[in-house]
Each structure stands twice: as structure tokens, then as C-alpha cells.
Amino acid sequence: MMDYEDDVSSIPEPATLALVALGLIGIALLRRRRSIKSTT
């Protein structure tokens, strides 16, 4: 049982990677919007 849990935890789940990617994209978009508003 322990070996199985270790194997699962060592490999990141696709859902987790997707959430992290969406978060980074969201932050990038917010930064772009703020920089565009501040320059105009």
C-alpha cells in the first residue's frame, strides 16, 4: 500500500498541472491589463 501511494505522489496529476497553468496564465493576464491601463 505504501509503495502505491509513493508512486502516485511522485507523479503530478494532470488536474493539478492544469490548475497551476491556469493560475499562471491568469496572473500574466492581470499584469498585462494593469500595465496597459497604467500606460494609457
N, C-alpha and C positions, 0 to 999 in steps of 0.2 A: 504494500500500500504506500509506503513512504517513497519508494523509488518512483512510482507513478506520479505522485504529487510533485516531486522534484523535477521530473521531466516537463510537466505542464508549466511550472513556474519559470523554467529556464527559457521557454519559448513564448514571446509576447503574443497575445491574442490579436487577431485582425481587428476586432472591435476596439480594442484599446489603442492600437495604432491609428485607427480611423479617427477616434476622438481626439487624440493628440494632434493629428494633422489638421483637423477642422479647427482646433483651438489656435494653432499657429497661424493658419490662414485668416481666421477672424481677427487676430491681433494685428496682422500685417495690413488688413483692410482698414481697420480702425486708424492705424498710424497714417495710412495714405490719405484717408478722409480728413484727418486733423491737419496734416501738412498742407493739403490743398486749400482748406478753409483759411488757414493762417497766412498763406501767401497771397491770396486774392483780396 
